[in-house]
Amino acid sequence: MDKRKVIDAYQRGFLTPQECAQVLGLEKSQLQGLLEDLPMEIKRSITLDNHPASG
């Protein structure tokens, strides 16, 4: 599974922090560090990937 989709699902509230960490194979405490370390481009692409272009 694409890690960006898992993180996006967590950020949208579909997964708990524990579930997100488990899917990613992390400790729950490591999840926060991962989210803080995400480059801005990835955070932006996660948002843009889920909003189809209008037209």
C-alpha positions in Angstrom: 0.0 0.0 0.0 1.2 3.5 -0.8 2.4 5.1 2.4 1.1 8.5 1.2 -2.4 7.1 1.1 -2.1 5.7 4.6 -0.9 9.0 5.9 -3.7 10.8 4.1 -6.2 8.5 5.5 -4.9 9.2 9.0 -4.9 12.9 8.4 -8.5 12.7 7.2 -9.5 10.8 10.3 -10.1 7.4 8.7 -7.4 5.8 10.8 -6.3 6.2 14.4 -2.7 7.0 15.1 -2.2 3.5 16.3 -3.7 2.0 13.1 -1.7 4.3 10.9 1.5 3.3 12.6 0.7 -0.3 12.4 0.0 -0.2 8.7 3.3 1.7 8.2 5.2 -0.8 10.4 6.1 1.9 12.9 5.8 2.4 16.6 3.1 4.9 17.5 5.7 7.2 18.9 7.6 7.1 15.6 4.6 8.2 13.7 4.7 11.7 15.0 8.3 12.1 14.0 7.5 10.8 10.5 4.7 13.3 10.1 6.9 16.2 11.3 9.7 15.2 8.9 7.5 14.9 5.8 8.8 17.3 3.1 6.3 20.0 2.2 6.1 18.6 -1.4 4.8 15.3 -0.1 2.3 16.9 2.2 1.1 19.0 -0.7 1.0 16.1 -3.1 -1.1 14.1 -0.7 -3.6 16.9 -0.6 -3.6 17.4 -4.4 -3.9 13.7 -5.2 -7.2 13.6 -3.5 -8.8 16.6 -5.2 -9.6 16.0 -8.8 -9.2 18.9 -11.1 -12.4 20.7 -11.9 -13.4 21.2 -15.4 
